[in-house]
Amino acid sequence: MKSNFVDEVKIFVKAGRGGNGCLAFRREKFVPKGGPSGGDGGDGGNVYLKAERNLSTLYDFKFHPHFKAENGTHGKGDNKKGRRGEDLIIKVPCGTEVYKNNFLIADLVYDGDEVLVAKGGRGGRGNASFKSATNPTPYEVEAGEDGEYAQIILKLKLIADVGLVGFPNAGKSTFLSKISNARPKIADFPFTTLKPNLGVAKVGLDEIAFADLPGIIEDAHRGKGLGLKFLQHIERVKVLLFLIDVFGYSERGNPYRDFQILKKEIQEYNPFILEKPLVIVLNKMDIEGSRKIAESFPEKHFEISAKTGENINSVLEYLYYRYLKM
């Protein structure tokens, strides 16, 4: 199924060109040789990127990657300066990293964050600007400067309070649909989640933003499966919630091995991510035999059924009061 979620694109931006300076002289009655009156050209418009909280994907940039700001207008006689070109503001989702010439120049995390990515060209001077005591009737003018052109890479890293980490079919999408109004695709085969899904859960009068990431598999950090493409999104979350099938994915009846593999993949990708708080949740406790397996899990954990909703509220309250309440 085609996904509208895109988290990395290249765009091409061109700032406006400055207007040319004007060559003109005053023509007044009884003044046969009036002085220079050519005005300066207007500066070209700049190109900015601005974070917008109502956006969640870079999808539209795939089909419209070229952007150009307005040119400045030329100077005119009577010392009239050309109009400055209008700036172009390109809106991107909050959480967008901006790379120019392969260097990170901005991280637009919050709504309204803004960065200049291409500067408009300076308007050329008209001949009135060159008048001097030694040159009272200058014929010199300047052409407007070209606006800056740049190739920009945008990388989106979702912003959420909690990132759901787990193997395919661990129940992350079901969990998200149970706690929020999000409606991710749910099925009984691997990789039904092909893009990160965001959902907001209510805890009292407050909210917790969750990001459901596509299932990570062993060697995801080497590009295997879908995990590598989306591991970057857990860099911004405040808490990692490991949602694990109690019956195991990598080895039947061994959920702890799954937990160790998931931690290893994150460690290989970016070890600093594991400095975030980790919460372990064993899922599918509604299935016969699950309790016995869960008893042998050696680390502190919650036991839930995303399908029936069992114990989910306890997990939400723990996340909120332990890590997220300000």
Secondary structure, 3 states (H helix, E strand, C coil): CCCCCCCEEEEEEECCCCCCCCCCECCECCECCCCECCCCCCCCCCEEEEEECCCCCCHHHHCCCEEECCCCCCCECCCECCCCCCCEEEEEECCEEEEECCEEEEEECCCCCEEEEECCCCCCCCHHHHCCCCCCCCCCCCCCCCCCEEEEEEEECCCCCEEEECCCCCCHHHHHHHHCCCCCCCCCCCCCCCCCEEEEEEECCEEEEEEECCCCCCCHHHCCCCHHHHHHHHHCCCEEEEEEECCCCCCCCCHHHHHHHHHHHHHHHCHHHHHCCEEEEEECCCCCCHHHHHHCCCCCCEECECCCCECHHHHHHHHHHHHHCC
